Every structure is written in C-alpha cells, then in structure tokens.
Amino acid sequence: MPASTFSPISKPAADKPRSGGHLFVPARWHRPAVLKWLRRTHAWLGMWGAVLGLLFGGTGLLLNHRATMKIPGPTNASTQWQMTLPQPLPADIDTLTRHLQLELGIDHAPHKKVVDPAGPAPWPGAIQPEHWGIAFATPRITVNADYWAGNQSVTIKRIDPNWLSRLNRLHMATGASAAWILLTDTLAGALIMLSITGLLLWTKLHGSRLLALGLMGTCTTLLVTLALLA
C-alpha cells in the first residue's frame, strides 16, 4: 500500500506588526533611555498636577458658564453701608487706607488704590472733589471703599462668596498670596510639558502622523474661529 502523502497545511501569515516608533520623536532619539524618560516625565507631571488639575478643571467649567448658560452654585452675599469718619478727615488716600484697615480688621495691603483728581462736574459751573477708590481682596472676601474727599463718611461694600465662589476666586488668583500664584505656575508649566510629551509619545498605535496633524489643525482652527467670532 503506497504511503500516504500529506500536503502541509499552510498557516495564514501572521499580521506583520506595524512599524513601531514615536512619530514625532526624531529617529536618533529612538533609544530606550530617551523613550523611558519621556514616559516617566509625562506620568509624573500628570501625577503632580492631578489635584490642581481637578480644581482648575472644575472651576474653569463654572467660570466658563458664569454668564451664558449659567451653572447655578457660585453666589456672593453683598453688604453696603456708610462708615462715619473721625475728625480730622483723612488728608490723603494712605491715611484713609490705614483707618479702614484698623476699623475693619484687615491685616493686608489693598490690591488697588485709585485717586481721580478734582475737576469739572458733569453739570456746568460745578467742581467735583477728588475721588478715592480702595479695594481689599482675598479668596474669602472683597471690601471696596468709595470716598469723595471732604465727605464725612465713606461708602463700604463687602462681598462674601460661598465656597464654590471662593474656589473660582482661587482659580483667578483673586487676592491670592505669592505662594499660591507660584504653586499654580507649576501647574501651568506641567500642562505645557504634558502637551509636549504627549505629542512626542504619539505612536502608530493611535493613528498616523497625518491624522494627528489633522486633529491638531481642526482644534486650532476651531479655537481661532470661535475667538474671532467672540
């Protein structure tokens, strides 16, 4: 009996792996040490900015909708009164500032002081005196003082935000300390680096270079168009 002949069963050719490499990283940087550094930098920057990123993302959403399509939540309680000034009346805005700090228990310098010089009033034949404006601001409160030189009293307006509004004020660094501003500067730097390292880590697993450039171009076009229309 003749020996059976078996024809080898051909196996389907395995899919060729897509060529690796990071599309936006120069070929000379395709070394394990460089790519490992990129991934670690991207990961640690993301971890550093995670908490602040949640804060600024949430408050950014609230601020973006503070006028149009308003999201309820952030509110401010406003109080206004007239404060009688002692004699002699303050001779300059600095004297009034010190008096307000003492009377209102404010232990920090004002973030704004404005002096409008005396001049003609809107109606003929009248001269209006100097006008002084003083503002104290922290994330917790805002105090505005409005005074016409020679008046016996100064108008005080105090604004007390609720906790959501306080978070919004932290987002805008309203009355924030230098330490807070420097801390949030590190978040801004981390976001810039995350964008750069994220671009460099784009690989063919996510799509082609053309697709990546198309997405970036579409986003940029929408940003510029909406900014011009606004």
Summary of the structure (lengths in Angstrom):
residues: 230
radius of gyration: 31.3
end to end distance: 90.0
largest distance: 132.5
contacts: 528
relative contact order: 0.15
helix: 43%
strand: 19%
